[in-house]
Amino acid sequence: MKKFVVFALASIILTSCSKNDKIKAEAEDIPVAIEVDRYDKAFFGTKPQDLQKLKAKYPYFFPTNVSDSAMIEKMTNPLWRELYKEVEKRYDNFDLEKEGIEDLFKYIKFYYPKTRTPKVVTLIHDMDPQYKAIYTDSLVIVSLEMYLGKNHKFYEYPEYLKKTFEPSQILPDIVQSFSYGKVKPPMERDFLSQMIYAGKQLYLKDILLPEYSDEDKICYTADEIKWCEEHDVDVWRFFIDEKLLYSTDSKLLPKFIEPGPFSKFGLVNDNETPGRVGAWIGWQIVRAFMDNNDIPAQQMFLMDAKEIFQKSKYKPTK
């Protein structure tokens, strides 16, 4: 019996590897040529007297409620110009990032063939962690000042946010933005549905960024990944014992799904836990569903969370 189980597991692994190799070969054969427009260079390289020319070329970056004087102030302000110099040090040449974005869109086009190839526009925005990378049908907008590395002197943010400011987070952030148009938001407000929604978004990173580590997909350290793998049984038991799965308490989202310094179980050692453990559990549920069901990921992203949970057969074990 033991030999049969080992053989069965080996067969599953070999089949999965063969399938992944086939996907990789087909995806990498899809032609994608990304155009990169360096608006950051154009903006800070423009003289104040030439502002109208810049506005004519980039009208979507000049909302009517922002005055010309405010834009000129940003162009000439010493602090903004120092930030621009820091961005130039890291991203004067954007070729490596461009190549990564092209590879990403090969996989996007493999799974979603009708997707247009967008133009990538780089800029220096307002140092807002909520708007680091934005995907639209025709544009990908990347705020380069948010990817200078977690230890950059300009960042005065909590440590859990600083982790997301690494250059390696550009592609996961683009996928996160892309997910809003492909992963169906839950109709229900219960905790299980919210966990699985976060898990679906992470699974989209699994298939679109196959070479990325789990650490970079969820923005965990290796120790945080290890903690989740070693404590998933305890976390799941806590959710069950506290009857949280079908709770509609909105406070559970910041406690367990949204980014934070740690997850909030209400225990004395909470600060030893990673944030977003609910998203991690949702991710494992979705992975278990995909392992146990022969269904395209695109279809799964539209499915009801409770059906996914029931058919996942998810049950963490030591």
DRENTOR-306139 format. One record per atom (N, C-alpha, C): residue in three letters; z, y, x. Coordinates in pm, whole numbers, plus 50000, padded with zeros to 5 digits. Layout:
alaZYX
...
END
This chain:
met500004987950083
met500005000050000
met500005012650086
lys500845012450190
lys500955023950279
lys499615026650347
lys498935015850391
lys497635017450456
lys496615023450359
phe496705019350232
phe495775024450131
phe495975039450112
val497235043850104
val497525058050085
val496995066150203
val497245061150324
val496745068150444
val495235068950441
phe494585057950404
phe493115057750397
phe492615067550292
ala493285067850177
ala492875076950069
ala493005091450113
leu494115094750180
leu494315108450228
leu493265112150331
ala492965102750420
ala491945105250523
ala490595107650459
ser490285100150353
ser488995101750284
ser488905115450220
ile490015119850157
ile490035133050093
ile489805144050197
ile490485142650311
ile490365152850416
ile488935153250470
leu488355141650495
leu486985141150547
leu485995146850446
thr486175143650318
thr485285148950213
thr485395164050206
ser486645169150214
ser486865183650209
ser486215190550327
cys486375184850447
cys485775190650567
cys484255190850556
ser483685180050505
ser482235179250490
ser481735189850392
lys482475191650282
lys482115201750182
lys482205215750241
asn483285218350315
asn483475231550376
asn482395234450479
asp482005224350557
asp480935226050656
asp479615229450587
lys479355223050474
lys478125225650400
lys478125239950346
ile479265244250291
ile479385257950239
ile479185268050352
lys479825265350466
lys479705274550580
lys478255275750626
ala477555264450635
ala476165264650681
ala475285272450583
glu475485270250453
glu474665277150353
glu474995291950345
ala476285295250353
ala476695309350344
ala476185317250465
glu476345311350583
glu475945318650703
glu474435320450713
asp473695312950632
asp472235314050631
asp471745325050536
ile472655331050461
ile472285341650366
ile472125354750443
pro470975361350432
pro470775373850505
pro471555385450442
val472355392150523
val473105403850478
val473055414350589
ala472615426250554
ala472585437350649
ala473345449050586
ile474485452050642
ile475355462650590
ile475025475950657
glu474885486250577
glu474745499950630
glu476135506350633
val476495511950746
val477785518650761
val477555533650773
asp478235541050688
asp478145555750689
asp479505561150734
arg479555567450849
arg480805572350906
arg481115586450854
tyr481595586950732
tyr481965599850674
tyr483105606450750
asp483985598350810
asp485075604050889
asp484525612551004
lys483495607351071
lys482875614951180
lys482155627351126
ala481455625551013
ala480715636750955
ala481665647850913
phe482785644150850
phe483725654150799
phe484345662250914
phe484895655351012
phe485585662551120
phe484615668151224
gly483355664251214
gly482345670051303
gly481615681751241
thr481955685151117
thr481315696251046
thr482075709151068
lys481355719851093
lys481975733051105
lys482235738550966
pro483305746250950
pro483635751550817
pro482465758550748
gln481635765650825
gln480515772850763
gln479435763450711
asp479495750750751
asp478495741050706
asp479045731750597
leu480155735450536
leu480785727050437
leu479855723850320
gln479045733450276
gln478175731150160
gln477145720150188
lys476685719250312
lys475745708550347
lys476425694950335
leu477685694450380
leu478445681950371
leu478665678050225
lys478985687950141
lys479205685349999
lys477935680249933
ala476805685349974
ala475535681049915
ala475235666549951
lys475625662350070
lys475365648650115
lys476375638750058
tyr477635643150040
tyr478695634249993
tyr479395640149870
pro478685642049761
pro479305648649644
pro480495640949587
tyr480495627449602
tyr481575619449543
tyr482895621049617
phe482895627649733
phe484135630149805
phe484665644349783
phe484035651649692
phe484445665349667
phe484685667549518
pro485835662849468
pro486135664849326
pro486265679749293
thr485935683049172
thr485905697149132
thr487285703649134
asn488345695449126
asn489695701249126
asn490235704049266
val489435701049369
val489835703949507
val488985715349560
ser489635725949604
ser488915738049647
ser488285736249785
asp487295744449812
asp486675744449945
asp487695748150052
ser488585757250019
ser489585761650117
ser490505750050156
ala490815741250061
ala491655729650093
ala490925720150188
met489625718450167
met488845709850256
met488725715750395
ile488545728750403
ile488455735350533
ile489785734550607
glu490875735650531
glu492205734250590
glu492365720350653
lys491885710050584
lys491985696550639
lys491115694950763
met489925701050761
met489015700350875
met489605706251002
thr490355716850983
thr490805724951098
thr492275722951133
asn493035716451045
asn494455714451068
asn494675705951193
pro495525710451287
pro495735702951413
pro496245688751392
leu497095686651291
leu497615673151269
leu496525663651219
trp495685668451127
trp494585660151080
trp493595657251192
arg493365667151275
arg492425665051386
arg493015655451490
glu494315655751508
glu494945646151597
glu494815631951540
leu494985630751407
leu494805617751343
leu493365612951361
tyr492425621951347
tyr491025618251365
tyr490785613051507
lys491405619451607
lys491265614651745
lys491825600551761
glu492935597851692
glu493515584451699
glu492595574051634
val491975577851523
val491015568951458
val489825566451551
glu489355576951617
glu488215575651708
glu488535566351826
lys489775566951874
lys490165558151984
lys489985543451944
arg490345540651819
arg490305526651772
arg488945522751713
tyr488275532151648
tyr487085528551571
tyr485855537051605
asp485805542451726
asp484595549751764
asp483375540751748
asn483525528251790
asn482495518151767
asn482975508751657
phe482215508051548
phe482615500251431
phe481805487351420
asp481125483451527
asp480215472051520
asp480925458951487
leu482095456651549
leu482815444151525
leu483255443151379
glu483745454351325
glu484175454451185
glu482975452651092
lys481855458951128
lys480625457551049
lys480195442851044
glu480255436151157
glu479895421951161
glu480795413751071
gly482095416751073
gly483035409550988
gly482755411750840
ile482405424150803
ile482105427250663
ile480815420250621
glu479845419550711
glu478605412250679
glu478895397550656
asp479725391550740
asp480095377550722
asp480805375550587
leu481685384850553
leu482385383950425
leu481395383950309
phe480415392950314
phe479485393950201
phe478495382350196
lys478335375150306
lys477565362750298
lys478285352850208
tyr479605351750225
tyr480375342650141
tyr480445347849997
ile480585360949981
ile480585366649846
ile479275363249775
lys478155364749846
lys476855361749784
lys476655346749761
phe477315338549842
phe477235324149819
phe477875320649684
tyr479065326249659
tyr479765323149535
tyr479315331749417
tyr478865343949447
tyr478415353249343
tyr477055358949385
pro475985351349365
pro474655355049418
pro474115368449369
lys474565372849253
lys474035385449198
lys474715397849256
thr475695395849342
thr476405407249402
thr475465415549489
arg475485428549469
arg474685437549551
arg475325439149690
thr474495441749788
thr475015444949921
thr475415459649921
pro476685462649933
pro477115476549924
pro476945483950057
lys476945496950048
lys477055505150169
lys478535506950202
val478875506150329
val480255508250372
val480415522650418
val481375529450361
val481665543250400
val483085543750456
thr483205548550578
thr484525550050640
thr484965564550628
leu486255566450611
leu486785580050598
leu488235580550644
ile488755592450650
ile490185594650671
ile490665601250544
his491475594050468
his491875598750336
his493235605750344
asp494205600950269
asp495505607650261
asp496645598850308
met496345588650391
met497365579350439
met498135573150323
asp497395569050222
asp497995563050102
asp497815547850107
pro498895540050118
pro498775525450126
pro498135519150003
gln498095526349892
gln497495520849770
gln495965521349774
tyr495405529349863
tyr493945531149865
tyr493405529250007
lys493655517550062
lys493215514750198
lys491755510550203
ala491365501650112
ala489975496950103
ala489635495449956
ile488495500949917
ile488075500849777
ile486665495149767
tyr486515485149681
tyr485195479349655
tyr484685484449521
thr483435489249521
thr482735492149396
thr481415484649402
asp480645485749297
asp479395478149290
asp478435481949403
ser478465494349448
ser477505498849547
ser478135503849677
leu479455505149679
leu480145510649796
leu481385502449831
val481665501849961
val482975497650009
val483515509350090
ile484645514550046
ile485235526250111
ile486465521650190
val486475524650319
val487565520250407
val488235532450468
ser489535533850441
ser490315544850498
ser490845540450635
leu490155544550738
leu490445539450872
leu491825543450925
glu492365554350874
glu493685558650923
glu494775548850883
met494455539550791
met495445529750746
met495325516550821
tyr494545516250927
tyr494355503751003
tyr494455506251154
leu495465513751194
leu495645517051336
leu496645507951405
gly497185498251333
gly498195489351392
gly499595493351348
lys500425483351320
lys501715486051257
lys502645494751340
asn502435495351471
asn503335503051557
asn502825517151589
his501795521351519
his501245534551550
his502255545651519
lys502255555551604
lys503245566351595
lys503155574451467
phe502005574251400
phe501835582351280
phe502445575851155
tyr502845563351165
tyr503295556251045
tyr504805557551026
glu505175564050919
glu506585565050880
glu506745557950746
tyr506665544850753
tyr506725536450634
tyr507705525050660
pro508155518350554
pro508995506350573
pro508225495650651
glu508945487050719
glu508325476850804
glu507405467650725
tyr507775464250600
tyr506955454850524
tyr505595460950490
leu505515474250483
leu504215480850462
leu503455482250593
lys504175485150700
lys503515486750830
lys502735474150869
lys503235462450829
lys502535449950860
lys501105450050806
thr500895457250698
thr499575457250633
thr498625467150696
phe499055474250799
phe498215484550862
phe497495479450986
glu497465466451003
glu496755460551116
glu495245460251088
pro494405461551192
pro492955460451172
pro492535447451104
ser493295436851125
ser492965423851066
ser493075423850914
gln493655434550857
gln493815435050712
gln492645441750640
ile491655446650713
ile490515453150647
ile489815443550553
leu489445431750601
leu488705422350517
leu489545416950401
pro490805412650423
pro491625408550308
pro491785419550204
asp491875432050248
asp492005443050152
asp490715445050072
ile489575443150136
ile488305444050062
ile488235432949958
val488645420849996
val488645409649901
val489605412449786
gln490765418149817
gln491725421449712
gln491105430949610
ser490405441049659
ser489745450449569
ser488615443749492
phe487865435149560
phe486785427649495
phe487325418649384
ser488525413549403
ser489105404049308
ser489325410049170
tyr489515423249163
tyr489805429449034
tyr488655427848935
gly487455425648985
gly486305423648898
gly485955409048877
lys486625399848947
lys486275385648940
lys487405376848889
val488635381048908
val489785373048865
val490315379148735
lys490275371248630
lys490675376148499
lys492175379048495
pro492575391248461
pro494015394248450
pro494615386348335
pro495885382648346
pro496505374748239
pro496695382848112
met496465376348000
met496735382647871
met498235382347841
glu498915372147894
glu500345370647871
glu501145378047977
arg502365381647945
arg503215389348036
arg504255380648105
asp504245367548080
asp505285359048137
asp505125357648289
phe506215354048353
phe506285353448499
phe505315343148556
leu505175331648492
leu504255321448539
leu502825326748544
ser502405333648440
ser501045339248436
ser500835349348547
gln501865357348574
gln501755367348680
gln501705360848817
met502485350248837
met502445342948964
met501075336948988
ile500515330748885
ile499225324148901
ile498105334348918
tyr498225345948856
tyr497245356548878
tyr497235360649025
ala498415362649082
ala498505365849226
ala497985354349309
gly498255342049265
gly497755330349337
gly496245329449335
lys495635333049224
lys494165333149215
lys493585343149314
gln494185354949323
gln493685365049417
gln493775360049560
leu494855353149592
leu494995347549726
leu494005336149749
tyr493745328349645
tyr492775317449660
tyr491365323049681
leu491065334449623
leu489775340849649
leu489635343849798
lys490735347649862
lys490715349750007
lys490495336550080
asp491025325650025
asp490795312350084
asp489295309550096
ile488545312149989
ile487145308149989
ile486225318650052
leu486625331350049
leu485765341850105
leu486075344750251
leu487275341250294
leu487675343250435
leu488175329950492
pro487305319950499
pro487755306550539
pro488275305650681
glu487905315150766
glu488375314750905
glu489705322150923
tyr490165328650818
tyr491405336350828
tyr492615327150811
ser493705330550878
ser494945322950866
ser495645326750735
asp496525317950690
asp497335321250573
asp498175333650598
glu498625335350723
glu499425347150757
glu498655359950724
asp497385360450763
asp496615372550740
asp496205374150594
lys496045363150522
lys495655364150381
lys496765370350297
ile498015366350322
ile499125371450242
ile499935381950318
cys499535384350442
cys500215393950530
cys501675390050554
tyr501865377850596
tyr503145372450639
tyr503135370550789
thr504315369850846
thr504435365150984
thr504445349850983
ala504305343751100
ala504365329151109
ala505725324051062
asp506795331551091
asp508125327451048
asp508255328050896
glu507605337850834
glu507675338850687
glu506905327450620
ile505755323750679
ile505025312050629
ile505925299650640
lys506565298050754
lys507435286450777
lys508575286350676
trp509155297950648
trp510265298750551
trp509795293750415
cys508605298350372
cys508085294250241
cys507825279150236
glu507275273750343
glu506985259450347
glu508265251150346
glu509315256450408
glu510575248850416
glu511465250750294
his511215261350216
his512105264350104
his511395264449969
asp510155259449963
asp509445260049836
asp510145252149726
val510785240849762
val511525232949664
val512695241149609
asp513425247949698
asp514575255949656
asp514145267549568
val513045274149605
val512545285449526
val512115280649387
trp511385269549384
trp510905264249256
trp512075260249166
arg513085253749227
arg514265249949150
arg514995262149095
phe515045272849174
phe515675285249128
phe514935290849006
phe513605291149015
phe512815296348903
phe513025287848777
ile513125274648795
ile513325265648681
ile514745267348624
asp515745266748711
asp517145267348667
asp517465280548597
glu516855291348647
glu517105304548587
glu516195307448469
lys515365297548432
lys514455298848318
lys513555311248330
leu512965312648449
leu512145324548476
leu510665322648442
leu510175310248439
leu508725308048429
leu508115314948309
tyr508805314448196
tyr508215320148074
tyr508925332948031
ser509695338548125
ser510345351448099
ser509325362748105
thr509475372548019
thr508585384248020
thr509295396548078
asp510355394148151
asp511095405148215
asp510225411548324
ser509835423948305
ser508935430648401
ser509595432848536
lys510915431848542
lys511615433748670
lys511355422248768
leu510835411148716
leu510565399748804
leu509395402648898
leu508475411548858
leu507325414448943
leu507735420949074
pro508495432049072
pro508925437749201
pro509875428749278
lys510575419849208
lys511505410949277
lys510775400049356
phe509665394849298
phe509085382649355
phe507565382949379
ile506855392749326
ile505395392449337
ile504835404449412
glu505335416149384
glu504835428149450
glu505375429049593
pro504655436149681
pro505125437549820
pro506535443549826
gly507315438449917
gly508675443349936
gly509235437850065
pro510375442950109
pro510955438250236
pro511435423850228
phe511845419450110
phe512285405750089
phe512255402949938
ser512395390249902
ser512465386749760
ser513905387949713
lys514055390649584
lys515385394449533
lys515905383849437
phe516595373749495
phe517195363049417
phe518585366849366
gly519135377649423
gly520505381349389
gly521525373449469
leu521095368749589
leu521965360849675
leu522315368749801
val523365364649870
val523825372249986
val522825371950102
asn521985361450106
asn521025360250216
asn519605364150175
asp519465372350072
asp518135376550027
asp517315382750140
asn517975390350227
asn517225397350332
asn516655387950437
glu516955374950427
glu516355365050517
glu515075359150459
thr514735363050337
thr513565357450269
thr512365366650286
pro511135361350279
pro509945369850276
pro509805376350138
gly509135387550132
gly508755393050003
gly507675384449940
arg507445386349811
arg506315380249740
arg506365364949733
val507555358949730
val507575344349724
val506985339149593
gly507025347249487
gly506395343249362
gly504885342349376
ala504295351649452
ala502855351049479
ala502535338749562
trp503395335549658
trp503195323549740
trp503185311049653
ile504175309849562
ile504245298249473
ile503005297649385
gly502595309149332
gly501385309449250
gly500165304649326
trp500105308249453
trp499005303949541
trp498985288849556
gln500175282949574
gln500245268449591
gln499895261149461
ile500235267049348
ile499865261249219
ile498345261049204
val497705272249238
val496245273149228
val495585263449324
arg496095262649445
arg495545253049542
arg495675238749491
ala496835235649433
ala497045222149380
ala496065219349266
phe495845229349182
phe494875227649073
phe493485224649128
met493055232249228
met491725230149284
met491605216749356
asp492715211949412
asp492705198749477
asp492595187449375
asn493125189749256
asn493215179049156
asn492185180049044
asn491305189949051
asn490325191748945
asn488975195449006
asp487935189048958
asp486585191749007
asp485985202948923
ile486235215248965
ile485805226848889
ile485465238148985
pro484415245748961
pro484075256849051
pro485185267549051
ala485425273349167
ala486445283749178
ala486145295349082
gln484865298749067
gln484495309948980
gln484965307548837
gln484935295048793
gln485395291748658
gln486915292048651
met487565286948756
met489025287048760
met489575301148749
phe488915310748813
phe489405324548812
phe489465330348671
leu488755324448578
leu488725329348441
leu489615321348347
met490235310748399
met491025301848314
met492415307248284
asp492975302048177
asp494335305448136
asp495345299748236
ala496365307548266
ala497345303648367
ala498075290848329
lys498415289348202
lys499195277548162
lys498365264748174
glu497075265548146
glu496215253948163
glu496125250148311
ile496005260348396
ile495975257848541
ile497265251148585
phe498385256248538
phe499685250548577
phe499795235948533
gln499435233248408
gln499555219648354
gln498675209848430
lys497475214048464
lys496535204948530
lys496685204848682
ser497515213648734
ser497705214148880
ser498565202548930
lys499455197648841
lys500425187448879
lys501305192248994
tyr501535205348995
tyr502305211249104
tyr503775207149095
lys504285201949205
lys505685198749217
lys506035197849364
pro506625208449419
pro506945208049563
pro507985197349594
thr507795191049707
thr508745180749750
thr509125182949895
lys510275178449930
lys510745179650068
lys509925170550160
END
